[in-house]
Amino acid sequence: MEKILNFKLIYTMVSVLLCACMVSKSTVNEIITQKKDTPSSVVEISFGYGGGFTGEVHTYRILPNGQLLSENQIIKTIDKDVCEQFFRQAEQFLDYKCNKPNNMYNFLEISTLNKHNRIVWGASEDGISPQVLEFYKVLNSLKKQ
């Protein structure tokens, strides 16, 4: 039993490291350089994580004017064209369904004037689309730039 638990821990750690390596600067550049089409119907993107012993939730919001907010405080302003690209990219997740939180979870919320979609998945990332994970990781990287 202990060997199985150790294997699962090692497997999880290796998976997380591989996923982190897969999100590269080129991924951000691909999203930024997408062809500009019609304006996005998305009016807000929220993302974050929560759970655990305290149940604390950390939420970040991106507004159409490029403001990245945390706790209603502006932490940075993203170029408006880049922001529009993120909003266009987010449209593909408006109908995506996933509500599989674990003790610790991540979430992505996409809002239009008429629709709101919340995507939730556990830290194990089981059953979540690779495209959602990649988009989430790119959004998370904005906090650090």
C-alpha positions as CSV (number, residue, x, y, z in Angstrom):
1,M,0.0,0.0,0.0
2,E,2.8,2.4,0.9
3,K,4.5,1.7,-2.5
4,I,1.3,2.6,-4.3
5,L,0.9,5.8,-2.4
6,N,4.6,6.8,-3.1
7,F,4.1,5.9,-6.8
8,K,1.0,8.1,-7.0
9,L,2.8,11.0,-5.3
10,I,5.8,10.7,-7.7
11,Y,3.4,10.4,-10.7
12,T,1.5,13.4,-9.6
13,M,4.6,15.5,-9.1
14,V,6.1,14.5,-12.5
15,S,2.7,15.3,-14.2
16,V,2.6,18.7,-12.7
17,L,6.2,19.5,-13.7
18,L,5.5,18.3,-17.3
19,C,2.4,20.4,-17.5
20,A,4.2,23.5,-16.2
21,C,6.9,22.9,-18.8
22,M,4.4,22.6,-21.6
23,V,3.0,26.1,-21.1
24,S,5.7,28.2,-22.7
25,K,6.1,31.7,-23.9
26,S,5.1,30.5,-27.3
27,T,1.7,29.6,-26.0
28,V,1.2,33.1,-24.8
29,N,2.4,34.4,-28.1
30,E,0.0,32.1,-30.1
31,I,-2.9,33.5,-28.2
32,I,-1.7,37.1,-28.6
33,T,-1.0,36.8,-32.3
34,Q,-4.3,35.2,-33.3
35,K,-6.1,36.9,-36.2
36,K,-8.2,39.8,-35.1
37,D,-11.9,39.2,-36.0
38,T,-15.1,40.6,-34.7
39,P,-15.1,41.8,-31.1
40,S,-15.6,39.1,-28.5
41,S,-18.9,38.6,-26.7
42,V,-17.0,37.9,-23.5
43,V,-17.2,40.7,-21.0
44,E,-15.2,39.2,-18.1
45,I,-12.8,36.3,-17.4
46,S,-12.4,35.1,-13.8
47,F,-10.0,32.4,-12.7
48,G,-8.4,31.2,-9.5
49,Y,-8.2,28.4,-7.0
50,G,-9.4,27.5,-3.6
51,G,-10.3,24.8,-1.1
52,G,-8.1,23.0,1.4
53,F,-8.3,23.2,5.1
54,T,-9.3,26.9,5.2
55,G,-11.6,26.8,2.2
56,E,-10.0,30.1,1.1
57,V,-10.6,31.1,-2.5
58,H,-8.3,33.3,-4.6
59,T,-10.0,35.0,-7.5
60,Y,-8.5,37.0,-10.4
61,R,-10.6,38.9,-12.9
62,I,-9.8,40.3,-16.3
63,L,-12.0,43.2,-17.5
64,P,-12.4,44.4,-21.2
65,N,-10.3,47.4,-20.5
66,G,-7.3,45.1,-19.7
67,Q,-7.4,45.5,-15.9
68,L,-6.3,42.4,-14.0
69,L,-7.9,42.5,-10.6
70,S,-7.4,40.6,-7.3
71,E,-9.7,41.3,-4.4
72,N,-11.1,44.3,-6.5
73,Q,-7.6,45.8,-6.6
74,I,-5.8,46.4,-9.9
75,I,-2.7,44.4,-9.9
76,K,-1.7,45.2,-13.5
77,T,-3.1,46.4,-16.8
78,I,-2.9,44.2,-19.9
79,D,-2.6,45.7,-23.4
80,K,-6.1,46.1,-24.7
81,D,-5.4,44.2,-27.9
82,V,-3.9,41.3,-25.9
83,C,-6.9,41.4,-23.6
84,E,-9.3,41.1,-26.6
85,Q,-7.4,38.1,-27.8
86,F,-7.8,36.4,-24.5
87,F,-11.5,37.2,-24.6
88,R,-11.9,35.7,-28.1
89,Q,-10.0,32.6,-27.0
90,A,-12.3,32.3,-23.9
91,E,-15.4,32.1,-26.1
92,Q,-14.6,28.5,-27.0
93,F,-15.2,27.5,-23.3
94,L,-18.7,29.1,-23.0
95,D,-20.4,25.7,-23.4
96,Y,-17.7,23.5,-21.8
97,K,-19.0,21.7,-18.8
98,C,-16.8,20.4,-15.9
99,N,-17.7,20.5,-12.2
100,K,-15.2,18.1,-10.5
101,P,-13.7,19.9,-7.5
102,N,-11.6,18.0,-5.0
103,N,-10.3,19.3,-1.7
104,M,-8.2,21.8,-3.7
105,Y,-9.6,23.1,-6.9
106,N,-9.1,25.5,-9.8
107,F,-11.7,27.4,-11.7
108,L,-12.3,29.4,-14.8
109,E,-15.3,31.6,-15.4
110,I,-16.4,33.0,-18.7
111,S,-19.1,35.7,-18.7
112,T,-21.0,37.4,-21.6
113,L,-24.0,39.7,-21.2
114,N,-26.3,36.7,-21.5
115,K,-24.3,33.7,-20.2
116,H,-22.0,32.7,-17.4
117,N,-20.0,29.4,-17.4
118,R,-18.0,28.2,-14.4
119,I,-15.5,25.4,-15.0
120,V,-14.1,23.7,-11.9
121,W,-11.6,20.9,-11.6
122,G,-9.5,19.3,-8.8
123,A,-5.8,19.6,-8.4
124,S,-5.4,16.2,-10.0
125,E,-6.7,17.6,-13.3
126,D,-8.6,14.5,-14.1
127,G,-11.3,14.9,-16.7
128,I,-10.4,18.4,-17.7
129,S,-9.7,19.4,-21.3
130,P,-6.0,20.1,-22.1
131,Q,-7.2,23.3,-23.8
132,V,-8.8,24.6,-20.6
133,L,-5.7,23.7,-18.6
134,E,-3.4,25.5,-21.1
135,F,-5.7,28.6,-21.1
136,Y,-5.8,28.6,-17.3
137,K,-2.0,28.4,-17.1
138,V,-1.5,31.2,-19.5
139,L,-3.9,33.4,-17.5
140,N,-2.1,32.5,-14.3
141,S,1.2,33.5,-15.9
142,L,-0.2,37.0,-16.3
143,K,-0.1,37.5,-12.6
144,K,3.7,36.9,-12.6
145,Q,4.7,39.0,-15.6
